[in-house]
Amino acid sequence: MKVATLNTNSIRARLPVVLDWLVREAPDILFLQETKVQDRDFPLNPLKDAGYHAAFRGQKSYNGVAILSKSPLDNLQTSLPVLGVDEARFISAGIGDISVINVYVPQGFQAGSEKFQYKLAWLKNLLNHITENFDPASRLLVAGDFNVALTAIDVFDPQGLKGEVGFHPDEQAIFLELLNWGLVDIFRKHVKEDNQYTFWDYRIPNGFKRNMGWRIDYILGTAPLAERSRTAWIDTGARAMEKPSDHTFLVAEFDSEN
């Protein structure tokens, strides 16, 4: 089983990149974030033609999440309100005997701001949802853009960025609670080296070429899935394509059960 995640920064703008990647890599599941499209405008037919079932929730111009799967999806949930706000940032489903959750965590704007407090509340609500509805012994994947870099090797300038939004101890503490509950960072299970990133800010001149990145996208799995993971990798080549997202594909591969 091959699983991947990508913040598209507009699915319509990035549709050629996504379709090309689906043909080339043929993942069983692809999680998409920041689709930036209302449901009626989601490009469902091209993705169906590529061989994928799709579940999605969007809103105009902002946010938006989707799950693409070669197998049918069931038990769909698209709402996880936080502080009375219900943005298109969460979608979950069942795929066979696996539960999957796809998230696009708020960016947070600036540490200490109201938007940052909303981000912390959103992460805490996600934690509560997972701990109240799942068991660490269940088969659960949680993936997406968390907008949190966890350790010093996950950012290009850990000293300069320390305490900034996206690399703040309050965010990291909640993320660690997810791991302590029983989720495993599949990428770090297999790759220990630094300079491994999934996001390069457009605003930094030649940021991708200079590898001034962040690892803020994750595929997390409970032990029954993590134990079957055989590799994980970041497709930096997709970030170098024409008109790329500012993120790229993070991939994890799992052995099938005997």
C-alpha positions as CSV (number, residue, x, y, z in Angstrom):
1,M,0.0,0.0,0.0
2,K,1.3,3.4,-1.0
3,V,0.0,6.5,0.8
4,A,0.9,10.1,0.0
5,T,0.0,13.6,1.1
6,L,0.2,17.0,-0.7
7,N,-0.8,20.6,0.1
8,T,-1.8,21.6,-3.4
9,N,-2.1,25.4,-2.8
10,S,-5.1,25.2,-5.3
11,I,-6.2,21.9,-6.8
12,R,-7.3,23.6,-10.0
13,A,-3.9,25.3,-10.5
14,R,-2.0,22.1,-9.5
15,L,-4.3,19.5,-11.3
16,P,-1.7,18.7,-14.0
17,V,0.9,18.1,-11.4
18,V,-1.5,15.9,-9.4
19,L,-2.7,13.9,-12.4
20,D,0.9,13.4,-13.6
21,W,1.9,12.1,-10.2
22,L,-1.0,9.8,-9.9
23,V,-0.1,8.2,-13.2
24,R,3.6,8.0,-12.4
25,E,3.4,6.8,-8.7
26,A,-0.1,5.2,-8.6
27,P,-0.7,5.7,-4.8
28,D,-3.5,3.8,-3.2
29,I,-4.4,6.8,-1.2
30,L,-3.6,10.5,-1.7
31,F,-4.5,13.2,0.9
32,L,-4.9,16.7,-0.5
33,Q,-5.0,20.0,1.4
34,E,-5.6,23.6,0.6
35,T,-7.7,22.7,-2.4
36,K,-9.2,26.3,-2.5
37,V,-12.3,25.3,-4.3
38,Q,-16.0,24.9,-3.5
39,D,-17.4,21.4,-3.8
40,R,-19.3,22.1,-7.0
41,D,-16.0,23.1,-8.7
42,F,-13.9,20.2,-7.4
43,P,-12.3,18.5,-10.5
44,L,-13.9,15.2,-9.8
45,N,-14.2,13.8,-13.3
46,P,-10.5,14.0,-14.2
47,L,-9.6,12.2,-10.9
48,K,-12.3,9.6,-11.6
49,D,-10.8,9.1,-15.0
50,A,-7.5,8.5,-13.4
51,G,-9.0,5.7,-11.4
52,Y,-9.8,7.3,-8.0
53,H,-12.7,7.6,-5.8
54,A,-12.8,11.0,-4.1
55,A,-14.2,12.5,-0.9
56,F,-13.8,16.2,-0.4
57,R,-15.0,19.3,1.4
58,G,-14.1,22.8,0.2
59,Q,-14.9,26.4,0.5
60,K,-14.3,29.4,-1.8
61,S,-10.7,30.6,-2.2
62,Y,-9.4,29.1,1.1
63,N,-8.7,25.8,2.9
64,G,-10.3,22.6,1.5
65,V,-9.4,19.0,2.0
66,A,-9.8,15.8,-0.1
67,I,-9.1,12.1,0.0
68,L,-8.4,10.2,-3.2
69,S,-8.5,6.4,-3.0
70,K,-8.4,3.5,-5.4
71,S,-10.8,1.7,-3.1
72,P,-14.3,3.1,-2.1
73,L,-14.6,5.4,0.9
74,D,-17.2,5.1,3.6
75,N,-18.1,6.5,7.0
76,L,-17.3,10.0,5.7
77,Q,-17.0,12.9,8.2
78,T,-16.2,16.4,7.0
79,S,-16.8,18.6,10.1
80,L,-14.7,19.3,13.2
81,P,-15.8,22.6,14.6
82,V,-13.4,24.6,16.7
83,L,-14.4,27.6,18.8
84,G,-17.7,27.8,16.9
85,V,-15.9,27.9,13.5
86,D,-16.3,25.0,11.0
87,E,-13.8,25.5,8.2
88,A,-13.0,23.0,5.5
89,R,-9.9,21.7,7.3
90,F,-10.8,18.1,8.3
91,I,-12.1,15.0,6.5
92,S,-12.1,11.4,7.6
93,A,-13.2,8.1,6.1
94,G,-12.9,4.4,6.2
95,I,-11.0,2.6,3.4
96,G,-11.4,-1.1,3.8
97,D,-10.3,-1.9,7.4
98,I,-8.3,1.3,7.8
99,S,-9.5,4.6,9.2
100,V,-8.0,7.7,7.7
101,I,-8.0,11.3,8.7
102,N,-6.8,14.2,6.5
103,V,-6.1,17.6,8.1
104,Y,-5.1,21.1,7.1
105,V,-4.1,22.7,10.4
106,P,-4.4,26.6,10.6
107,Q,-1.1,28.3,9.9
108,G,-1.4,30.6,13.0
109,F,-0.2,33.9,11.6
110,Q,1.9,35.0,14.5
111,A,2.7,33.5,17.9
112,G,0.5,35.1,20.6
113,S,-2.1,36.3,18.1
114,E,-5.8,35.3,18.1
115,K,-5.1,33.2,15.0
116,F,-2.4,31.4,16.9
117,Q,-4.7,30.7,19.8
118,Y,-7.2,29.3,17.2
119,K,-4.5,27.1,15.8
120,L,-3.7,25.7,19.3
121,A,-7.4,25.1,19.9
122,W,-7.7,23.4,16.6
123,L,-4.8,21.0,17.3
124,K,-6.2,20.3,20.8
125,N,-9.6,19.5,19.3
126,L,-8.0,17.1,16.8
127,L,-6.1,15.4,19.7
128,N,-9.4,15.0,21.6
129,H,-11.2,13.7,18.6
130,I,-8.6,11.0,18.0
131,T,-8.2,10.0,21.6
132,E,-11.9,9.8,22.2
133,N,-12.8,7.9,19.0
134,F,-9.9,5.6,18.3
135,D,-7.6,3.2,20.1
136,P,-3.8,3.0,19.6
137,A,-4.2,-0.6,18.7
138,S,-6.6,0.3,15.8
139,R,-5.5,0.8,12.2
140,L,-5.5,4.5,11.8
141,L,-3.7,6.9,9.5
142,V,-3.6,10.7,10.1
143,A,-2.0,12.7,7.4
144,G,-1.8,16.2,6.0
145,D,-0.3,19.7,6.5
146,F,0.1,20.2,10.2
147,N,1.9,23.5,9.9
148,V,4.2,22.4,12.7
149,A,7.8,21.5,12.5
150,L,8.6,19.3,15.4
151,T,12.4,19.3,15.9
152,A,15.5,21.3,15.0
153,I,16.3,19.1,12.0
154,D,12.8,19.8,10.6
155,V,13.6,23.5,9.7
156,F,16.4,25.1,7.8
157,D,17.2,27.7,10.5
158,P,16.3,26.3,13.9
159,Q,17.9,29.1,15.9
160,G,16.5,31.9,13.9
161,L,13.0,30.4,13.7
162,K,12.8,29.2,17.4
163,G,9.5,30.4,18.9
164,E,8.1,31.5,15.6
165,V,4.7,30.3,14.4
166,G,5.2,26.8,13.0
167,F,8.2,26.1,15.2
168,H,6.7,27.1,18.6
169,P,6.8,24.9,21.8
170,D,3.1,25.3,22.4
171,E,2.3,23.7,19.0
172,Q,5.0,21.1,19.4
173,A,3.7,20.1,22.8
174,I,0.2,19.2,21.3
175,F,1.8,17.4,18.4
176,L,3.9,15.3,20.9
177,E,0.7,14.4,22.7
178,L,-0.5,12.8,19.4
179,L,2.7,10.8,19.2
180,N,2.6,9.8,22.9
181,W,-0.9,8.6,22.5
182,G,0.3,6.1,19.9
183,L,0.8,7.7,16.5
184,V,4.1,7.1,14.8
185,D,5.8,9.7,12.5
186,I,6.3,7.2,9.6
187,F,8.9,9.4,7.8
188,R,11.1,9.7,10.8
189,K,10.8,6.0,11.5
190,H,12.8,5.5,8.3
191,V,14.7,8.7,7.6
192,K,16.9,10.2,10.4
193,E,18.9,12.7,8.3
194,D,18.4,16.5,8.4
195,N,17.7,18.8,5.5
196,Q,14.5,16.8,4.6
197,Y,11.7,19.2,4.0
198,T,8.2,19.2,2.5
199,F,7.6,23.0,2.2
200,W,9.6,25.8,0.7
201,D,8.2,29.3,1.0
202,Y,7.6,31.1,-2.3
203,R,8.6,34.4,-0.7
204,I,12.2,33.3,0.0
205,P,14.3,34.0,-3.2
206,N,15.4,30.7,-4.6
207,G,14.3,29.1,-1.4
208,F,13.8,25.7,-2.9
209,K,17.1,25.7,-4.8
210,R,18.8,26.7,-1.5
211,N,16.8,24.1,0.4
212,M,15.5,26.6,2.9
213,G,12.6,24.5,3.8
214,W,10.3,23.1,6.6
215,R,9.0,19.6,7.3
216,I,5.4,20.4,8.2
217,D,3.6,17.7,6.3
218,Y,3.2,14.3,8.0
219,I,1.9,10.7,7.6
220,L,1.2,9.4,11.1
221,G,0.1,5.8,11.8
222,T,-0.8,3.7,14.8
223,A,1.5,0.8,15.6
224,P,-0.3,-1.9,13.5
225,L,0.4,0.2,10.4
226,A,3.7,1.7,11.4
227,E,5.1,-1.8,12.0
228,R,4.3,-2.7,8.4
229,S,5.8,0.5,6.9
230,R,8.8,-0.3,4.8
231,T,9.9,3.1,3.5
232,A,9.0,6.8,3.4
233,W,10.3,9.5,1.2
234,I,9.8,13.1,-0.1
235,D,9.4,13.7,-3.8
236,T,11.4,16.8,-4.2
237,G,11.3,16.4,-8.0
238,A,7.6,17.4,-8.0
239,R,8.5,20.7,-6.3
240,A,10.8,21.4,-9.3
241,M,8.1,20.9,-11.9
242,E,6.5,23.8,-13.8
243,K,4.0,25.8,-11.6
244,P,4.5,23.6,-8.5
245,S,2.8,24.0,-5.1
246,D,5.0,25.4,-2.4
247,H,4.7,21.9,-0.8
248,T,5.6,18.6,-2.3
249,F,4.5,15.0,-2.0
250,L,5.3,13.0,1.1
251,V,5.0,9.3,0.6
252,A,4.9,6.2,2.8
253,E,4.8,2.6,1.6
254,F,3.5,-0.4,3.7
255,D,3.7,-4.1,3.3
256,S,0.5,-6.0,2.7
257,E,-0.6,-8.4,5.3
258,N,0.1,-12.1,4.6
